């Protein structure tokens, strides 16, 4: 029993436009294999700005996804992001672990803009200092109400919410599992969801900057709705490249291009702030994922804006696929949306 392997978790990314699922199994030499994957669209009124507004709709969607993928593993990992989540790197006087665990709550009150009784706290020591020096600590606080809402929909769908992560860290886990960590490169990982864009800048083999931006694929949909007098469903179809009302990929490009410039502007602010506060004057490349990253010519707009290498983050670059249970064509179409779920699925029960 002492040498029992930690159990795998099912990665469940509950987004504002879809719920995504990934289940991995361990292969040789610490690698993984994809055994289950799925995606179920979610009604836009179910989750608004990251807050669950209609839990029954979310539960129904999770239940459909679990049934369609035939996942039996009861242990699920989910993640949260947005204004209800605070992630800060802080400097504290060096102290033993047991002393830190007792004092972290009081230290956190200086950095968390919520009532400390209303949040769940966690931390990890990044840079242990010698006696008399300071130590770097990564502090994470998330509003209890939001975390509990996400845990409750998993429980109501008949599974165990065994782990709650943060989107930007799940994004890094996905990147690390597929690309490794090159200490010589500074890479911006950008996950564009429907309503939130997660940015994680990785340098020297670790996360050095992170930000959640309230901007995503819905902005492209809204622009198409206004420009061509469409409803939400029509605009979503048009955004995916399906012809609607006589509009074509060519005719909608000016509208999409305008929003792509806004995405580039938000990223520019983020990178400028990173460079101003970190002392680093470079970013070597941008890796894009998320459903919003599939918008036509978005990568070209970012290349033009930054003059950097911009490519799609492949969440299965180093993860072979069990083609008996996951269709290759479906995976090619949907893999950009599965990065967070992959990052959750590489976690282990009890970590």
ABEGO torsion letter per residue (X at the ends): XAABBBBBBBBBBBBAABBBBBBBBBBBGGBBBBABBBBBBBBAAABBGGBBABAAAAAAAAAAAAAAAGBABABBBBBBBEAABBBBBBBBBBBBAAAAAAAAAAAAAAABABBAAABBBBBBBABBBBBGBBBBBBBBBBBAAAAAAAAAAAAAAGBBBABBBBAAAAAAAAAAAAAEBBAABBBBBBBBBAABBBBBBBBGGBBABBBBBBBBAAAAAAAAAAAAGBBAAAAAAAAAGBBBGGBBAAAAAAAAAAAAAAAAAAAAAAAAAAAAAAGBABBABBBBBEAAAABBGAAAAAAAAAGBBBBBBBAAAABBBBAAABBAAAAAAAAAAAAAAAAAAABBBGX
